[in-house]
């Protein structure tokens, strides 16, 4: 009793503080009955890994710290701000199920917990999840009791294990070079939902340019006599309705049709709202709000095309770090700001680099008309356990994000991370298998097999990385390249082809270039700061070099670029903005430079 009272008191005193990230965490899967669990949680480091044997999940230990979820303990915004190694951490908080949820199934959702999470409710195991980037959900209904309930979570995240998908999180204590402070434990939102005896678990919406809409759904705890109905709206106008039987846990509706469809594009990001209702005997068991966009991604005459119209990809490399909150966006407004400023600089999209981004970033990309390359956080070592870990988490990634019209390409691997020896036939097989597996899950988008170099013949875009500093070097390397199968590509550092492979003629996409470092007057200079080719002393010098790079690219057959990078990150100062989002250059000038590429 004393244990529960102390938890309730902690929640009471925390209630005076604004709840961080209070918006619905997953706009593509919204139930009306939901409750955020962000905010103050009890917290404890478990460096000796005693919590399991000492039964901390049963309340045997009082935790000594408070943390603000969803921010990781390494970040200042968590209230702890300890970037040192702590491979095992524990969280605890109480909650009360709203009275109006009586008779409902209660679902406990986690946006992401790095790396392996074990969850208890009232001291009883709710479930486990492995994978630091993808969401998971537990039906905790059987574990609940009247009044206050207690969630306990143990997160295991070994900081030096390089076979875990970790992205840019460094395996040494202090950040260095292109690697940054780690993110451990809960780092995306936590929330409760209420649903009926049977409920929607997953759905996919496919929409063609002709207005045909298909809905595939999975249903949890499926019973007999279930019906799934859909209502599609454009603004306040209903444009399509329908329903069908939903038995054996599956539902497929291929007959929906939207007349005179409004297509989604960067210029006009039109979206359709959808209500899905699962019913049984006329009773609504579950209702979910979502949306979709109608658009097509293809290659037309060697160019990336949206809805059949060729588009020059003008992307920026966006690593999604913030000084106060690391990988977790500090607010919904911060997400919108980054997209807004990127567009004002003349870019039409972002390569989300080595990070599975917060779902609300993708929501705002859908709403604001912004293209996205979706990329997984990679490992650095190859073994059988890595393969199992990575494939599982990549499949969960595609399933989480598949309904976003803003995403036009998938990029599971970057620069051979996780497959460092592509002379090994096993590693080549893994690389090619990821391409084919992604295509088997989603044939509607482009897939890059290996971002930057060492490509096989199984890639839709031939992504190359080239940090040549000036116009002359870029022009000399790329201006006369022939884009056709078997053509010889210019040598540059690590080979662009994996051993035993030839160029398949895919369009050339310069997916990393630039990296021009500049520190504005009065800005804080990070320790060990660096840029890819030195640090320019003035904004004018930096912009002059940038213009030259764009001119060199414009003279080549390259069909898209990704500039490194949107913001500085810790010691890396290649950003167009500082780490705290101050513009280094006039956005209008950057937009004029981007206009050189057509």
Buried (B, 14 or more C-beta within 10 A) or exposed (E): EEBBEBBBEBBEEBEEEEBBBEEBBBBBBBBEBBBBBBBBBBBBBBEEEEBEEEEBBBBEBEBEBBBBBBBBBBBBBBBBEBBEBBBBBBBBBBBEBBEEBEEBBBBBBBBBBBBBBBBBBBBEEBBEBBBBBBBBBBBBBEBBEEEBBBBBBBBBBBBEBBBBBBBBBBBEEEBBEBBBBBBBBBBBBBBBBBBBBBBBBEBBBBBBEEBBBBBBBBBBBBBEEBBBBBBBBBEEEEBBEBBBEBEEBEBEBEEBBBEEBBBBBBEEBBBBBBBBBBBBEEEEBBBBBBBBBBBBBBBEEBBBBBBEBBBBBBBBBBBBBBBBBBBBBBBBEBBBBBBBBBBEBBBBBBBBBBBBBBBBBBBBBBBBBBBBBBBBBBBBBBEEEBBEBBBBBBBBBBBBBBBBBBBBBBBBBBBBBBBBEBEEEBBBEBBBBBBEBBBEBBEBBBBBBBBBBBBBBBBBBBBBBBBBBBBEBBBBBBBEBEBEEEEEBEEBEEBBBBEEBBBBBBBBBBBBBBBBBBBBEEBEEBEEBBBBBEBBEEBEEBBBBBBBBBBBBBBBEBBBBBBBBBBBBBBBBBBBBBBEBEBBBEBEBBBBBBEBBE
